Amino acid sequence: MDTTLLFLINKQWTNPVLDKVMAVASSFEFWRPILVVVLVLLLWRGNFRVRAFLLVTVVTIGFTDGIFTQVTKHVTNRLRPTQALAGVREVALAKGNPTAAAFLEPVRVSYSSAPIPATVGFSFPSGHAMNNTVIATLAVVFFRGWGLWYAVPAAIVAYSRIYTGSHWPSDVVVSIVLAIGFALLSVSLQSWLYQRFARRYFPTLAARFPELVPSVSSAK
């Protein structure tokens, strides 16, 4: 089932426009400078709700991507589709300097050769899918209906990991489920810590914002 769905997405449900869209969505290098600018602007201009959202998100991704994902990849040692199967389409942006210039270049498309004898596989979990699902989940927690909009780019990024041949469908689906759980646990724990320690160490801040996740009508 995993292989069948992989080849449907990766080889049959494809076209040149999707190749470009999915290559861009899957390239963290392309988005890195944009994300840095957005982060700086949100920290500079954002209110308490925005900054609390950024704090909880950074802490959560620090755990999921910096610890859980890296450890789990080594423990599961699952081969990527391009390592395990022949004929998987590998779709990626061309090299560009700066990276954004690659958007103007044709997408690189190649096919994996016969299965190679690999001893190290980093297919599970998908860091791209987990990180973006964490952001989407926390966006909903902090911004309610407005946060749902981030589910669109998060879904595109997750789908792109299958489309580009980087992950198995099951990698992505399980990563999304785990990320939702981690995000909810993280915001609950950080809210508890804020309630417990903010009044003691930051009384002025706690007086203005008694909750880390403000209600819809508060945190102007």
C-alpha positions in Angstrom: 0.0 0.0 0.0 2.8 2.4 0.9 4.6 1.7 -2.4 1.5 1.9 -4.4 0.5 5.3 -3.0 4.1 6.5 -3.3 4.2 5.8 -7.0 0.8 7.3 -7.6 1.9 10.6 -6.1 5.5 10.5 -7.2 5.1 9.2 -10.8 1.5 9.4 -12.0 -0.1 12.5 -10.4 2.6 14.8 -11.8 3.1 17.6 -14.2 5.7 20.3 -14.8 3.8 23.0 -12.8 3.5 20.6 -9.8 7.2 19.8 -10.1 8.1 23.4 -9.6 5.6 24.0 -6.8 6.6 20.8 -4.9 10.3 21.5 -5.4 9.9 25.0 -3.9 7.7 23.7 -1.1 10.2 21.0 -0.2 13.3 23.3 -0.2 14.1 24.6 3.3 17.1 26.4 1.8 14.8 28.4 -0.4 12.6 29.5 2.5 15.3 30.0 5.1 15.9 33.8 4.5 12.2 34.5 4.1 11.5 32.8 7.4 14.2 34.8 9.2 12.8 38.0 7.9 9.2 37.0 9.0 10.5 35.9 12.4 12.3 39.2 13.0 9.2 41.3 11.9 6.9 39.3 14.1 9.2 39.7 17.1 9.5 43.4 16.4 5.9 44.3 15.6 4.0 41.4 17.3 1.9 41.7 20.4 1.9 39.3 23.4 -0.1 36.7 21.6 2.3 36.6 18.6 5.4 36.5 20.7 4.0 33.8 23.0 3.1 31.8 19.9 6.6 32.2 18.6 8.1 31.2 21.9 6.0 28.0 22.2 6.6 27.1 18.6 10.4 27.5 18.8 10.6 25.5 22.0 8.3 22.7 20.5 10.3 22.5 17.3 13.5 22.6 19.2 12.3 19.3 20.8 10.7 17.7 17.8 13.3 18.6 15.2 16.4 18.9 17.4 15.8 15.8 19.6 12.9 13.5 18.7 13.3 13.5 14.9 17.1 13.0 15.0 17.0 10.2 17.5 14.1 8.5 15.9 15.7 8.6 12.5 18.7 6.7 13.9 16.7 4.3 15.8 14.2 3.3 13.1 16.9 3.5 10.3 14.3 3.4 7.6 15.5 3.8 4.1 14.2 6.6 1.9 12.2 5.5 -1.2 15.1 6.6 -3.4 17.4 4.2 -1.4 14.9 1.3 -1.4 13.4 1.4 -4.8 14.4 1.9 -8.4 12.5 4.4 -10.6 11.5 6.9 -7.9 11.4 10.4 -9.2 13.7 12.8 -7.4 12.5 16.3 -7.8 14.5 19.2 -6.6 15.3 22.8 -7.3 18.4 23.6 -9.3 21.4 25.0 -7.4 21.2 28.8 -7.2 23.3 31.6 -5.7 21.4 33.0 -3.9 19.1 30.0 -3.4 16.1 32.0 -4.4 17.5 32.3 -7.9 16.9 28.6 -8.4 13.2 29.4 -8.8 14.0 30.8 -12.2 15.9 27.6 -13.3 14.3 24.4 -14.6 13.5 21.9 -11.9 16.0 18.9 -11.6 14.2 15.6 -12.2 16.1 12.3 -12.0 15.2 8.7 -11.2 16.7 6.5 -8.5 18.7 3.5 -9.8 18.4 0.0 -8.6 18.2 -0.4 -4.8 21.6 0.5 -3.3 23.1 -1.4 -0.4 22.5 1.3 2.2 23.0 0.8 5.9 21.8 4.3 7.1 18.3 5.5 6.3 16.7 8.8 7.5 13.2 8.4 6.1 11.2 8.4 9.4 10.0 10.7 10.7 9.7 13.6 8.2 11.1 16.7 9.8 9.4 18.9 7.2 6.0 17.5 7.9 6.4 17.5 11.7 7.7 21.1 11.9 5.0 22.6 9.7 2.3 20.6 11.5 3.6 21.9 14.8 3.3 25.5 13.5 -0.2 24.8 12.1 -1.5 23.2 15.3 -0.1 26.0 17.5 -1.4 28.7 15.1 -4.9 27.3 15.6 -4.4 27.2 19.4 -3.3 30.8 19.5 -5.3 32.4 16.7 -8.3 30.1 16.4 -9.9 30.2 12.9 -7.2 32.5 11.5 -4.6 29.9 12.4 -6.3 27.3 10.1 -4.9 29.2 7.1 -1.4 27.8 7.9 -2.8 24.3 7.4 -2.7 25.0 3.6 1.1 25.5 3.3 1.7 22.8 6.0 -0.3 20.3 3.9 1.5 21.3 0.7 4.9 20.8 2.3 3.9 17.4 3.7 2.6 16.3 0.3 5.8 17.6 -1.4 7.9 15.2 0.7 6.1 12.3 -1.0 6.0 14.0 -4.4 9.7 14.7 -4.5 10.6 11.1 -3.5 12.0 12.1 -0.1 9.6 10.1 2.1 7.1 7.3 2.2 3.4 8.2 2.6 3.3 6.5 5.9 6.3 8.6 7.1 4.4 11.7 6.5 1.0 10.6 7.9 2.5 9.3 11.2 4.7 12.4 11.4 1.6 14.7 11.2 -0.2 12.7 13.9 2.9 12.8 16.2 3.4 16.5 15.6 -0.2 17.4 16.6 0.3 15.5 19.8 3.6 17.0 20.6 2.3 20.5 19.9 -0.7 20.1 22.2 1.4 18.6 24.9 4.0 21.3 24.6 1.6 24.3 24.7 -0.1 22.7 27.7 3.2 22.2 29.6 4.4 25.7 28.7 1.1 27.2 29.8 1.4 25.5 33.1 4.9 26.7 33.6 3.8 30.2 32.8 1.0 30.1 35.3 3.3 28.7 37.9 6.3 31.0 37.6 5.3 34.2 35.7 3.7 35.9 38.8 6.8 35.1 40.8 9.5 36.3 38.4 7.6 38.6 36.0 4.8 40.1 38.0 4.2 43.1 35.7 3.9 40.8 32.7 1.7 38.3 34.5 -0.6 41.1 35.7 -1.2 42.3 32.1 -1.3 38.8 30.6 -2.3 36.2 33.2 -2.5 33.4 30.5 0.2 32.3 28.0 -2.6 31.5 25.5 -4.9 34.5 25.8 -8.6 34.2 25.2 -9.9 35.6 21.9 -11.0 38.9 23.4 -7.7 39.6 25.3 -4.0 40.1 24.6 -4.3 43.2 22.5 
